[in-house]
Amino acid sequence: MQFLEIMFIVSGGTIFYIYMIYPLLCSLLAGVLNRVPHRAEVVPATTILIAAHNEASCIVATLRNKLALDYPADKLDIIVVSDGSADGTDERVEEIGESRIVLIRQEPRAGKTAALNLAVPQARGEILVFSDANSLYAPLALRRLLAPFADATVGYVTGRMVYKADDGSLTGEGCSTYMRYENRLRAWETRMGSIVGVDGGIDAVRRELYEPMRPDQLPDFVLPLAVREKGFRVIYEPSALLYEDALGDPGDEFRMRVRVTLRALHGLRDKAALLNPFRHGLFAWQLFSHKLLRYLAPLFFLGAFLSNLVLARDSQFWTALLLLQVGFYGLAWVGYLLRRRRLPRLVVLAYYLCLINVAAAVALVRFLRGEKQVVWQPRT
């Protein structure tokens, strides 16, 4: 077998493994292990933490949403860290006039992770809940999010983010479809023991398990891994619902994906010990398959295409495979050109899969250059 044939088989096989075989294996293992966490009605003292930079347009709605949650008022308080805001965010928070809301000013701007590090020492809750400044919770979301903490093995819980794409934009539809895929995978991983990725907009952790992080670290990625290192489970609670508008603009979605992937790659480097299967067993395999290989997927897409391009000169079989690849990327290109219209599901998936993998490729290059990203503009 020629080198190029091996290259194609390895590259194509890895892509198939990442998106199809790994989820299939998770579904099978979930049925065998079936480690369903114990859930019960619990109402511990809880602090919701919100880092906000120039969020005047949405912060009031977000805070009123949290204050109206179905949860005992005397058990819930909120800390807002205004991260160098200059658009009136602080004034909007103060105008609410609610004693359960504490406003902290972080100056100069230092990013979300530094904001959380600043807020946690002032939190009164036994449970810390992380919300984005534009995140709207369902009325029972907090109760549902905290119910798994009745299980002493659970240290971190993430809820279910539901993206709304009412504008019909292709990026929005693709994001919604991708999240449904991810949520199904998280449900299986929960029954295996622990998940390896969380949303960040509706997460909760036992306060004693929180550990300060460097400003350049991604809290939605590094903190759950730190909790898992301590021997506690990180689980997905699908009944705890968060609603956010999907990004309709491809540029906004692309920049978000680059930023998240870049910071996650640094997080993987920091927590590389968790990839040791002799110490962390099944979780090491999950982290390798669901995260590391996923972030490296652009290399395998490139390897499959380039090897196939050369092999197609000598065989109709390889030519047919190349045409399938070209057709896939052609659908993605059509999706990009017609992204403001409603298009078939196959076009949506091809477009969005290419978008996130090109973003991962850019992030990988930036990671190899040693670049880091601490702050960013709010989602629009």
PLY file of the C-alpha trace (Angstrom):
ply
format ascii 1.0
element vertex 380
property float x
property float y
property float z
element edge 379
property int vertex1
property int vertex2
end_header
0.00 0.00 0.00
1.36 3.40 -1.00
2.14 6.14 1.50
-0.58 8.38 0.07
-3.17 5.62 0.43
-2.18 5.17 4.06
-2.34 8.92 4.55
-5.88 9.06 3.15
-7.09 6.08 5.17
-5.65 7.46 8.41
-6.95 10.98 7.77
-10.39 9.95 6.55
-10.71 7.28 9.20
-9.85 9.75 11.95
-12.49 12.20 10.70
-15.05 9.39 10.64
-13.97 8.35 14.14
-14.24 11.87 15.55
-17.75 12.61 14.33
-19.33 9.15 14.05
-17.47 6.29 15.73
-16.69 8.07 19.00
-20.34 9.12 19.56
-21.46 5.59 18.69
-19.04 4.09 21.21
-20.24 6.59 23.82
-23.86 5.58 23.25
-22.93 1.92 23.73
-20.83 2.55 26.85
-23.54 4.78 28.30
-25.97 1.86 28.10
-23.48 -0.51 29.73
-22.18 1.75 32.51
-25.40 3.75 33.02
-23.94 5.98 35.76
-27.02 8.16 36.16
-26.34 10.75 38.87
-28.68 10.88 41.85
-30.97 13.91 41.71
-33.06 15.40 44.52
-34.61 18.72 45.49
-31.84 20.79 47.10
-31.80 24.51 47.87
-28.27 25.41 48.99
-27.16 29.03 49.29
-26.22 29.96 45.75
-24.35 32.85 44.15
-24.72 33.62 40.46
-21.58 35.20 38.97
-21.75 37.36 35.85
-18.76 38.94 34.14
-19.87 41.84 31.94
-18.05 44.13 29.54
-20.16 46.80 27.83
-23.40 44.84 28.26
-25.74 47.78 28.98
-28.14 46.63 26.28
-28.91 43.28 27.93
-27.72 43.27 31.54
-30.99 44.50 33.07
-33.05 41.81 31.33
-30.53 39.18 32.42
-30.57 40.28 36.06
-34.37 40.52 36.21
-34.49 37.04 34.71
-32.27 35.71 37.51
-34.20 37.51 40.25
-37.45 35.98 38.97
-36.18 32.39 39.05
-38.17 29.84 41.04
-35.73 29.71 43.95
-35.88 30.96 47.58
-34.89 34.64 47.56
-32.96 34.32 50.82
-30.81 31.59 49.26
-29.82 33.47 46.13
-27.54 36.42 45.48
-25.85 37.75 42.36
-22.43 39.28 41.77
-21.84 41.29 38.61
-18.24 42.11 37.75
-18.11 45.02 35.34
-14.91 44.39 33.41
-13.83 47.87 32.39
-17.28 48.69 30.97
-17.63 52.12 29.41
-21.19 52.04 28.04
-23.24 52.55 31.21
-23.36 48.90 32.28
-22.56 49.83 35.90
-25.32 52.42 36.04
-27.86 49.98 34.58
-27.02 47.44 37.28
-27.28 50.01 40.07
-30.62 51.30 38.76
-32.26 47.97 39.56
-31.88 48.77 43.25
-31.82 45.16 44.45
-29.91 44.33 47.64
-29.20 40.80 46.41
-27.10 42.19 43.55
-23.51 43.17 44.26
-21.61 45.18 41.65
-17.83 44.93 41.49
-15.74 47.11 39.21
-12.70 45.48 37.58
-10.33 48.14 36.28
-8.40 47.96 34.03
-10.15 45.40 31.91
-8.70 41.94 32.52
-11.18 39.44 31.07
-13.78 36.97 32.30
-11.42 34.63 34.15
-9.88 37.44 36.20
-13.40 38.71 36.90
-14.44 35.34 38.32
-11.30 35.14 40.43
-12.18 38.58 41.80
-15.80 37.70 42.55
-15.51 34.26 44.16
-13.96 35.44 47.47
-17.00 37.70 47.95
-19.56 35.02 47.09
-21.73 33.75 49.92
-23.10 30.66 48.22
-22.16 27.04 48.75
-22.74 26.65 45.02
-21.35 29.05 42.42
-23.34 29.46 39.21
-21.77 31.01 36.11
-23.98 32.99 33.75
-23.19 35.10 30.71
-24.43 38.67 30.61
-26.94 37.81 27.88
-28.11 34.43 29.22
-31.79 33.97 30.01
-32.72 30.98 32.19
-35.99 29.07 32.16
-37.95 29.62 35.42
-36.97 26.24 36.91
-33.46 26.20 35.46
-31.65 26.87 38.74
-33.50 24.17 40.67
-32.84 21.69 37.89
-29.18 22.70 37.65
-28.60 22.15 41.37
-30.54 18.88 41.76
-27.55 16.66 40.79
-25.53 18.11 43.70
-27.56 15.77 45.89
-25.07 13.21 44.57
-21.86 13.60 46.59
-19.75 12.42 43.63
-20.88 15.37 41.48
-18.71 18.49 41.59
-19.72 20.41 38.48
-22.97 20.60 36.52
-23.67 22.21 33.16
-27.11 22.88 31.73
-28.51 22.84 28.25
-27.96 25.84 26.01
-30.69 26.30 23.42
-29.71 28.59 20.57
-32.49 30.50 18.88
-32.08 31.15 15.17
-35.33 32.92 14.38
-33.73 34.95 11.60
-33.23 31.81 9.53
-29.53 32.58 9.03
-27.38 29.65 8.01
-24.86 30.27 10.78
-27.65 30.32 13.36
-29.21 27.13 12.04
-25.84 25.43 11.88
-25.01 26.44 15.44
-28.36 25.11 16.68
-27.87 21.81 14.85
-24.33 21.44 16.15
-25.46 22.06 19.74
-28.12 19.36 19.46
-25.37 16.97 18.38
-23.13 18.07 21.26
-25.93 17.81 23.82
-26.72 14.25 22.81
-23.03 13.38 23.18
-22.91 15.02 26.62
-25.91 13.01 27.76
-24.09 9.81 26.84
-20.83 10.96 28.45
-22.71 11.76 31.67
-23.91 8.18 31.90
-20.31 7.07 31.30
-19.15 9.09 34.31
-18.15 12.62 33.29
-18.40 14.97 30.33
-15.41 16.80 28.86
-17.03 20.03 27.65
-19.47 22.55 29.14
-21.39 25.60 27.90
-20.25 28.28 30.35
-23.53 30.20 30.39
-25.36 27.88 32.80
-22.78 26.05 34.90
-22.47 25.35 38.62
-19.63 24.17 40.84
-19.23 23.41 44.53
-17.52 26.46 45.98
-14.79 24.44 47.68
-13.77 23.03 44.29
-13.23 26.40 42.65
-9.58 27.21 42.15
-8.28 30.54 40.80
-7.09 30.41 37.20
-4.70 32.46 35.14
-6.43 35.27 33.20
-5.53 33.60 29.89
-7.17 30.28 30.86
-10.67 29.42 29.63
-12.79 28.90 32.78
-15.47 26.93 30.93
-12.80 24.36 30.03
-10.06 24.48 32.66
-12.27 24.56 35.76
-14.29 21.43 34.87
-11.03 19.61 34.15
-9.67 20.73 37.52
-12.81 19.39 39.20
-12.36 16.08 37.42
-8.71 15.98 38.53
-9.97 16.13 42.12
-12.02 13.00 41.54
-15.47 14.57 41.18
-17.87 14.09 38.31
-18.71 16.76 35.74
-22.18 16.13 34.37
-24.77 17.47 31.93
-28.26 18.34 33.16
-30.54 18.71 30.09
-33.54 19.98 32.05
-31.69 23.15 33.13
-32.44 25.38 30.16
-30.64 28.49 28.98
-31.76 30.49 25.96
-29.43 32.56 23.81
-29.70 33.99 20.33
-27.43 32.21 17.87
-24.96 34.41 16.05
-26.34 35.15 12.62
-23.19 36.75 11.27
-20.54 34.26 10.12
-17.74 36.62 11.13
-18.97 36.80 14.72
-19.37 33.03 14.93
-15.97 32.47 13.35
-14.17 34.80 15.77
-15.92 33.19 18.73
-14.88 29.72 17.57
-11.27 30.81 17.05
-11.12 32.37 20.51
-12.69 29.40 22.30
-10.51 26.86 20.48
-7.32 28.84 21.07
-7.98 29.07 24.79
-9.04 25.42 24.96
-5.78 24.33 23.31
-3.86 26.16 26.01
-6.14 24.52 28.57
-5.38 21.08 27.15
-1.68 21.81 27.44
-2.13 22.90 31.07
-4.18 19.80 31.90
-2.27 17.34 29.73
-1.91 14.95 32.68
-5.58 14.08 32.24
-4.72 12.49 28.88
-2.82 9.72 30.69
-5.04 6.61 30.39
-3.11 4.77 33.10
-4.15 7.39 35.66
-7.47 8.61 34.31
-8.72 5.65 32.31
-11.92 6.21 30.36
-11.88 9.97 30.89
-8.45 10.24 29.22
-9.90 8.53 26.14
-12.88 10.88 26.18
-10.69 13.97 26.43
-8.44 12.72 23.64
-11.33 11.84 21.33
-13.86 14.59 22.04
-11.46 17.50 22.44
-7.88 16.96 21.26
-8.76 15.12 18.05
-11.66 17.51 17.40
-9.32 20.50 17.57
-6.81 18.73 15.31
-9.49 17.72 12.79
-8.45 20.40 10.22
-5.17 18.55 9.77
-7.03 15.36 8.91
-9.40 17.14 6.52
-6.37 18.62 4.78
-4.54 15.29 4.72
-7.53 13.47 3.25
-8.01 16.05 0.51
-4.37 16.42 -0.54
-3.68 12.68 -0.61
-6.91 12.07 -2.52
-6.02 14.83 -4.99
-2.83 13.03 -5.99
-4.33 9.53 -5.93
-7.18 10.58 -8.22
-4.76 10.77 -11.16
-4.42 6.98 -11.29
-7.81 5.49 -10.47
-11.53 6.01 -11.05
-12.15 4.88 -7.48
-9.98 7.65 -6.05
-11.49 10.10 -8.54
-14.96 9.26 -7.24
-13.83 9.83 -3.66
-12.28 13.16 -4.65
-15.52 14.23 -6.31
-17.37 13.45 -3.08
-14.97 15.67 -1.17
-15.22 18.44 -3.74
-19.00 18.14 -3.59
-18.95 18.49 0.19
-16.81 21.62 0.08
-18.90 22.88 -2.81
-22.02 22.63 -0.65
-20.23 24.57 2.06
-19.28 27.27 -0.44
-22.86 27.49 -1.71
-23.95 27.81 1.90
-21.55 30.69 2.42
-22.73 32.49 -0.71
-26.42 32.01 0.15
-26.07 32.18 3.92
-28.90 34.66 4.36
-31.45 32.21 2.96
-33.04 29.06 4.30
-31.24 26.10 2.77
-31.41 22.29 3.00
-30.03 20.61 6.13
-27.13 19.03 4.22
-25.94 22.46 3.06
-26.28 23.81 6.61
-24.18 20.99 8.06
-21.49 21.22 5.36
-21.21 24.98 5.79
-21.07 24.96 9.58
-18.69 22.02 9.79
-16.30 23.86 7.48
-16.70 27.07 9.45
-15.75 25.50 12.78
-12.84 23.57 11.28
-11.37 26.59 9.52
-11.69 28.41 12.84
-9.91 25.51 14.56
-7.12 25.69 11.96
-6.62 29.40 12.61
-6.63 28.78 16.36
-4.09 25.98 15.98
-1.72 28.27 14.06
-2.10 30.97 16.69
-1.50 28.39 19.44
1.69 27.16 17.80
2.86 30.77 17.60
2.35 31.08 21.34
-0.52 33.58 21.07
-3.07 33.95 23.86
-6.36 35.83 24.10
-7.62 37.17 27.41
-10.32 39.69 26.42
-12.80 39.97 23.57
-15.83 41.93 22.48
-19.31 40.81 23.64
-21.39 38.70 21.29
-23.59 40.76 19.00
0 1
1 2
2 3
3 4
4 5
5 6
6 7
7 8
8 9
9 10
10 11
11 12
12 13
13 14
14 15
15 16
16 17
17 18
18 19
19 20
20 21
21 22
22 23
23 24
24 25
25 26
26 27
27 28
28 29
29 30
30 31
31 32
32 33
33 34
34 35
35 36
36 37
37 38
38 39
39 40
40 41
41 42
42 43
43 44
44 45
45 46
46 47
47 48
48 49
49 50
50 51
51 52
52 53
53 54
54 55
55 56
56 57
57 58
58 59
59 60
60 61
61 62
62 63
63 64
64 65
65 66
66 67
67 68
68 69
69 70
70 71
71 72
72 73
73 74
74 75
75 76
76 77
77 78
78 79
79 80
80 81
81 82
82 83
83 84
84 85
85 86
86 87
87 88
88 89
89 90
90 91
91 92
92 93
93 94
94 95
95 96
96 97
97 98
98 99
99 100
100 101
101 102
102 103
103 104
104 105
105 106
106 107
107 108
108 109
109 110
110 111
111 112
112 113
113 114
114 115
115 116
116 117
117 118
118 119
119 120
120 121
121 122
122 123
123 124
124 125
125 126
126 127
127 128
128 129
129 130
130 131
131 132
132 133
133 134
134 135
135 136
136 137
137 138
138 139
139 140
140 141
141 142
142 143
143 144
144 145
145 146
146 147
147 148
148 149
149 150
150 151
151 152
152 153
153 154
154 155
155 156
156 157
157 158
158 159
159 160
160 161
161 162
162 163
163 164
164 165
165 166
166 167
167 168
168 169
169 170
170 171
171 172
172 173
173 174
174 175
175 176
176 177
177 178
178 179
179 180
180 181
181 182
182 183
183 184
184 185
185 186
186 187
187 188
188 189
189 190
190 191
191 192
192 193
193 194
194 195
195 196
196 197
197 198
198 199
199 200
200 201
201 202
202 203
203 204
204 205
205 206
206 207
207 208
208 209
209 210
210 211
211 212
212 213
213 214
214 215
215 216
216 217
217 218
218 219
219 220
220 221
221 222
222 223
223 224
224 225
225 226
226 227
227 228
228 229
229 230
230 231
231 232
232 233
233 234
234 235
235 236
236 237
237 238
238 239
239 240
240 241
241 242
242 243
243 244
244 245
245 246
246 247
247 248
248 249
249 250
250 251
251 252
252 253
253 254
254 255
255 256
256 257
257 258
258 259
259 260
260 261
261 262
262 263
263 264
264 265
265 266
266 267
267 268
268 269
269 270
270 271
271 272
272 273
273 274
274 275
275 276
276 277
277 278
278 279
279 280
280 281
281 282
282 283
283 284
284 285
285 286
286 287
287 288
288 289
289 290
290 291
291 292
292 293
293 294
294 295
295 296
296 297
297 298
298 299
299 300
300 301
301 302
302 303
303 304
304 305
305 306
306 307
307 308
308 309
309 310
310 311
311 312
312 313
313 314
314 315
315 316
316 317
317 318
318 319
319 320
320 321
321 322
322 323
323 324
324 325
325 326
326 327
327 328
328 329
329 330
330 331
331 332
332 333
333 334
334 335
335 336
336 337
337 338
338 339
339 340
340 341
341 342
342 343
343 344
344 345
345 346
346 347
347 348
348 349
349 350
350 351
351 352
352 353
353 354
354 355
355 356
356 357
357 358
358 359
359 360
360 361
361 362
362 363
363 364
364 365
365 366
366 367
367 368
368 369
369 370
370 371
371 372
372 373
373 374
374 375
375 376
376 377
377 378
378 379
